């Protein structure tokens, strides 16, 4: 691989998204077009909580590797976005996600226990935390670049879900509204960092592979959910419809 | 959970296998009954190499946590079985597995690169290494107890594959013949260790959960293979038929 200009590297990163980002996954098409049963949406929200849960771990692991106070000040905001401000705005992305699982009738403690989550989803999430802890800082930051592609999927998701499902409303989907502001800000910063710091063929290849890793990590979660809950292949010990529901008040 | 006698604990461990071990997975039934295409068998062997590859890592991580020379002497044999003796018998389980992928026409360097392996399979294997590194020694040893259930699946596999597929013979399946001797010896030792050392409700529960973890880790690998290669949902960037074949001599 020859060395790429920053613009060429940015274009190569975007091509990975165009080929591998999970907006292309059949389960997302199904979800957004109203073909999912409420139990399929529950399975998705319950499993996707595993991913929401590890985002602050992942960002803290990245933060712990940054030997530059300015970089840390910027990156820290991601943890604030997920965990909420101390004191005045105690919600944050993680609790907004739980508002969705609440809205779907799932018991919050059951969701948070991860007991019903599919092993493949848990392993993928753990792999992401390990990746950013063990690879170079450049690769850790490059793996966050799926944010470049998320505004489109989020817009499709919110409008599609509101239109097709009477069991969701804007209040339970509020997680996504916040991400529409946060993701482009984060992605722009990370793209600038990666195209500035990856200036050898080796580091450019590593950055591209980091984004491929991340796309695979997202995609395989949907494969697992689709295989078990759409195609009807029960997973021993995992959530099944009827389990883990909140008591009706 | 009340405390179980050693026999009750052994029975509870065996029940987990009877409910969750991957001999119950539809892909294994398909494989053993001759319904797989050669490309499905290739996909399985190529992906399963990820698991073969990490077995010595896993056993070395367990060994590194044993503060008892006698225990280490016993456990060390597992690494010898997989890596081969130095000098006089340079084969070992890992290379016997590669004899199978060779026999299926796959390029050995491609298989060993893991390039074409499914992310879900790689993440599951990494999760196993992390599990035995991070949990208690008791849990690490308990997670090896799937060996209790493997002789049956291996017998079914070897006889089924020899009967149904003209592209395998006894020579490429020699990995399994060796495991038929090794697995019962290993499982007996581990079962004795676990039933002797798990003498509180908490440690007994941990041992049972460790075996559930291991069963899930094996099952989700077959789910991923089945979803992509049997049900025809291509995974971006992963092996597909035609890729990674050895040059014909």
Interface residues (C-beta under 8 A of the other chain):
Chain A: X19 X20 X24 X26 X118 X119 X120 X122 X123 X124 X126 X127 X130 X212 X213 X215 X216 X217 X219 X220 X223 X224 X226 X227 X228 X231 X233 X235 X236 X237
Chain B: X19 X20 X24 X26 X118 X119 X120 X122 X123 X124 X126 X127 X130 X212 X213 X215 X216 X217 X219 X220 X223 X224 X226 X227 X228 X231 X233 X235 X236 X237
